[in-house]
Amino acid sequence: MPPERRIDMWLFRLFRQTHKVLGLLLSILFLMWFLSGVVMIYHGFPRVDHRERMARLAPLSAGLPPVDTLCRALPEQVQPQSLSVDMRLDRPVFHVRAKGVPSDWFADSLCPVGNPDFPTIARLAVQLGGEAEWTVDTLYRLDQWIPFGRLQREFPIYKFTFRDDRRQQIYVSSQTGDILQWTDRRARFWASLGAVPHWVYFTALRQHQDLWFNFMVWAAGLGAVMCFTGLWIGVVVLWRNRRRGLCSPYKRRWLRWHHVSGMVFGVFALTFVFSGMMSMVDLPSWLKKSNGGEVRPSFRGRQSAMLAPETYRLDYRLLIDSLSGVKRIEWASFAGHPYYAVEASGGRQYIDAADSAALRPFRLTEDMVRRVVEQIHGKEADYTLELQVAGNGGNPVPSGNAAVPVYKVTVHDELHTCHEFNPQTLQHQQTDDNRRLKGILYRGLHCLDFDALTVRPVLWNVLMYTLLVGGIFLSLTGVVLTFQWLGRVFRKRFLKQ
């Protein structure tokens, strides 16, 4: 036998054995991923609904102190990095982020809030859950709906279960009174079918962040190897039997269907699991492009930190008097310009804080955008700026959606960096060659997040459902073959002795 033939046979046997062993380990996981992927199109893991929570908060009351009074109550030389105010039950509270000081202060007394007692925690839960009857459990271990290890510092956690139509469950920290989770029966049901199996959010594993992360990366990586070896075997088998045409030579029904579905949907299964792995890891260094070794600071748009209190010339208390149903006020800035982010009954608003005499919306200007671009890329940066009409985030406008103006900045650097600033929502989106590649390798391959598809939802749905159903069938045939193989091994080892 020629050496080349022996190498081909050895390689075929190696790939077949690798595919069989990995299929034994991962076939059920793959079936779970594809089945839950259908649910994940519509339902994610439960989170505290920010809008619903804001709707149930009491409006801010009048008679609040000026902000410089709070600053005088802080230790000397302490500069707040962020500041906001809202109501905790019937008392206004300042939320301060600064080194070495308590995070919550009662606005009416300027005293630290401290740890809440149980009656206060119960009132916080009832404010969100409503007046229905409830029971409470004291948790010292994480459960399915709070599986994250970082929450262990909140123990004990109070779990309130409401006997209403929604069967709401609200988790409250005993340390801070913060709402950690808020679910209802419908959200728990769909998460049990979707997000929990898809992200492997099983409490025993998920509470250990490093273990969960390594499991997901290794499972996806080995799954990619399984798909690649399966594709290679399928192509070789077709080539060896090419005289029979494009039909599977296997006689066993499930093996034949596994071969056929693998040839049709195997590439999608490979890209699906590989892109899932890319959601967990960064691009390898050999794939990244450099920008001439130059590192620039990142910019987070409307989430920029608070400026010095004296720069906010507009008294925040005027917002309460002038706007309807103000629930929360946050001190923020953009390119060194102060503004307030206000949660009110009409939704989220941004108010210019630089003028003490006028109450007007805060909107980005071309000059502000240029200052930010120069802050990120340097004053000598070569770029072009234009105001263009686009959909949300700067994407093409889907049919029936309202268009919004966006400042688009194209930087002429090695990474072809592009910034998009929404002057109304203050959202900032930055892309470059590395981010575009990561977007293709993750959201593009995993969610079919391509402009040509996202602006055509019917086409996107048909294609996504077709691929997911194909992946389900391919995985199902793999599961059946796995149990058939295990059955043969069991009968050979134990029943024929």
Secondary structure, 3 states (H helix, E strand, C coil): CCHHHHHHHHHHHHHHHHHHHHHHHHHHHHHHHHHHHHHHCCCCCCCCCHHHHHHHCCCCCCCCCCHHHHHHHCCCCCCCCEEEEEEECCEEEEEEECCCCCCEEECCCCCECCCCCHHHHHHHHHHHHCCCCEEEEEECCCCCCCCCHHHHHHCCEEEEEECCCCCCEEEEECCCCCEEEEECHHHHHHHHHCHHHHCCCCHHHHCCHHHHHHHHHHHHHHHHHHHHHHHHHHHHHHHHCHHHCCCCCCCCHHHHHHHHHHHHHHHHHHHHHHHHHHCCCCCCCCCCCCCCCCCCCCCCHHHCCCCCHHHCCCCCHHHHHHCCCCCEEEEEEECCEEEEEEEECCEEEEEECCCCCCCCECCCCHHHHHHHHHHHHCCCCCEEEEEEEECHHHCCCCCCCCCEEEEEEEECCCCCCEEEECCCCCCEEEECHHHHHHHHHHHHHHHCCCHHHHCCHHHHHHHHHHHHHHHHHHHHHHHHHHHHHHHHHHHHHHHCC
